[in-house]
């Protein structure tokens, strides 16, 4: 299984209860297909870099999980059908991030520093 991260942006007009229900629905979809360690982190409302569906702000949510690639395709298909989600992006993280937690508790990004001269 691969390590994935999905960032999605909710419309700010969506209430908290509807947003929580949508997150639970997405969680059920991926866990039913075999995903593990599905963790959600809500980042709150932020300004968007550009207008999306005439919205200038969005509510950001990040999900971190382990699964097979076809699970990500199904998750993205489900998000495309959800009217409350403005935009989303999924990325596969390097396997090294699984074993190197960062001091802040966030998943570590496997970045290598440039060699010093």
Secondary structure, 3 states (H helix, E strand, C coil): CEEEEEEEEEECCCCHHHHHHHHHHHHHHHHHCCCEEEEEEEEEEEEEEEEECCEEEEEEEEEEEEECHHHHHHHHHHHHHCCCEEEEEEEEECHHHHCCECCCCCECCCCCCCCCC
